Each structure stands twice: as structure tokens, then as C-alpha cells.
Amino acid sequence: MCDTCGCNVTPGNEHLVRADGKLSRTDDGKAAITVLQSLVSENDHQAAHNRDHFDRHGVLSVNLMSSPGSGKTALLEATIDALGHELKIGVVEGDLETENDAERIRARGVTAIQISTGSACHLDAHMVHSALHHMNLDELDLVFIENVGNLVCPASFDLGHHHNVTLLSVTEGDDKPAKYPVMFRAADLMLLSKADLLAVLDDFDTGKAERHLRELANNAPALELSAKTGAGMDAWFGWLRHQIGEQRERVARRETRVPAVQSEGKTLHTHDHGHIHSHAATEHAHAARARHRHTG
Amino acid sequence: MHELSICRGIINQAEALAVEHNARRVTGIKVLIGPLSGVEPALLAQAFPLASAASVADGAELQIEYSAVVVRCTACDTESEVAPNRLLCKKCGAWQTQVIRGDEMLLASLELEKNETEPDRLAV
């Protein structure tokens, strides 16, 4: 549970966490306690804090996830070139080693903070929090978090961002969403990247890729684009501009958005006392209870 | 794999709860894992002895309850048990479903060995 404010202890679960509730002593002097908290509750708490931080500065945060080499950095370069004059963009780069990607982004005149994860296969909310200390969010409209190239682990960690954008390059198989359902179920937008190569690849069916996404009960839009030729990029820029507008309206209404999967389908929640992160934590507790009912 | 970080999270939570409940050891940990959580039970079980070594949960038994994926159709309200990569309603075939089970990643319960020398105190 949240040690800071106890915010996810609610009338519904209070009896479980009080010592005289489900806490029962066994014959051998051992005690069994029911906990019901997410295995990543520390991460979730930090993520909610990060999201609060973005919201307070009116910044939209987008988490880019994909396999290694599907064109995340190239997409960012082209996006910065096209939108750099109208939006102030910052980038958090996650890689196991090297500053290469951050240097590519900095060459475009944009602040980039490199997180070298060492052997870690994903970014977590604590790493992103450390990176944010090196960024002046007052000067930014949009922060991209380029996650470690990996279609498995990054999907399990909320970073405090608002949207998951998952790239699937057409040089990969069109059945990637069926092979990596956890990742693609979390996508708020699927980008079919390197679409200029479709002309020479006869085995990638964009319709099939989209069908596999729908089979994960995901209604996220799927856009074909090429950062190299610029084809299809306008739709991506349009999506970003729309989300920036939505974020500004949410901030004005003192609301936030958590990526679809982490919120259990409820993507919006209001807060009226400037304490977003405690609401998010409460939401996780609700989710935990709901899931327990089904599994118990 | 990220199962080691998940294990570290479990141990940190177990340590905090042991202090809170005035326990000297954690002897059992039960977690609920669903296929859509992205956590692999076998890898979690492998990582646990490493992550728990020299912690309050050193030697604790990790019990992993693995659930099936169940979706509820938003069109016809039918519940279906489905494969993790095919979340379609088995009755009407619609993809507009909600996952109601199978994405959990929960610390369900702990078994604690209490400090007998000190009196119990309230958990919260």
C-alpha cells in the first residue's frame, strides 16, 4: 500500500489491511495477511508522481515502444524537424548502452536525456523521474520517452506518460501483435513504420496487422508512415496536435489520462484537490479489488 | 528479463509489510499472475531465490497462482475464456470486449513469523 498517504486504503478494503481483519494467526504462531497490491506498486506510485509532474507543467508525455531497429529515433528526428517550430519538444532516451540516440536528437536542436539502463530491458518510472530532473518542463509542450527496444518488458511498467505509441516496422512480421499481445494491447496508437518498403515486401499485409490488433480488443488507430520519405507523416502529426490539444483541455479541467491498459478501461479521472497521484493510487486499489473478486 | 525487477518489488513490499506487522520473517508469499500481465511465472519463480537472498523473505515459499484470460463482450455481455492473443467474444465474435481476468500482477498475501517478544500493533 502507499506508505506516504495511505491513499489506497478505502472503506472497501480497509478490513483486509487492518490487523484484526483478515490477519489471522495459524497454530504454529505464524500470521497470514491479505495484501492485494500490485507487484509493481512502487513503480506505479512513482509513475503517478511523474504524471502529476507532467500535468502541472501542461506537458504531454508519449511513450514510444517497439522492437530494436523499427525506427523510433528516425521517427523522432523527422517529427522534430517538422514540428520543432510549433511545439517545444524534449526527449528521454532509453538504451542499454551508448549516448548515440540522444546525440542524434540533440543534433536536431532539442534537449535529450539519455538513460543508460545497463542490462535492464525496460525503463521504469524511477529512471524517468531521475531524467526529468535534468529537464525544464516549463519550457516544453511535449516529451517523448523512447523506451528500450523490446516488445516484452516495457509494457509492464507505467512511466507516468499519457499515451503508448507502439511501432511495428513492415520489415517485421504482420503477426507481431498476435505474438506480443501484452505490448500491443497497451498501444493507444500503432504506427506501421518504414512503409516505403511495402513496395518491395510482398509478405507484410497491413490489413492483417490491424486485424491482429483488433483481436486484442484494441480499437487504437493504425497509421502507415515512412519517416524517410515523409509519406503518412501528416496523420501522425495530426494525432500529436490533437493529443496536445486534449492534454491542454484536461489540464484546464484538472484531469489526467493514464494509458489504456493501466487504467482498467477507465482512462479519465477527475481530481479536485490538486493531488492527482493519490487518486491514481486509489484507482489501482479499486482495480486490485475488482480483480480479486474475479479471481477469488 | 524484467522478472528480477518484479521480484525486487515483491521483496521491498514484503519488507515494509513485515515491519508494519511486527514480523521477523516472511515465510510465504502468494502472488496472482495473469497471462496478460507480461510476467512469466517460471521466470519469476527462478528469479525469486536470487532476489530474496539475505532479505526478510529469504527462504520463503513463493506460491504463484496463474489465472486464465476471461473477457466480457460489450455487445452481448457473454463471458468467454480466451487465448491471450485472441480476446474475441466466443459467442458473437466481436472484438469489443473487456478483460475481466488474466491481466493481474498482484501480491495477494503473506505468511509472517511474528516477533513474539513485542506486542502486536495495528497494521495501519
Interface residues (C-beta under 8 A of the other chain):
Chain A: M1 D3 G6 V9 E14 V17 R18 A19 D20 L23 R25 T26 G29 K30 A31 A32 I33 T34 V35 L36 Q37 S38 L39 V40 S41 E42 N43 A120 C121 H122 D124 V152 C153 A155 S156 F157 P177 A178 K179 P181 V182 M183 R185 H212 R214 E215 L216 A217 N219 V261 G265 A288 R291 H292 H294 T295
Chain B: M1 H2 S5 I6 G9 I10 N12 Q13 A16 L17 H21 A23 T27 G28 V31 L32 L36 S37 G38 V39 E65 S67 V70 V71 P84 N85 R86 L87 L88 W95 Q96 T97 Q98 V99 I100 R101 D103 E104 M105 L106 L107 A108 S109 L110 E111 L112 E113 K114 E116 D120 R121 L122 A123 V124
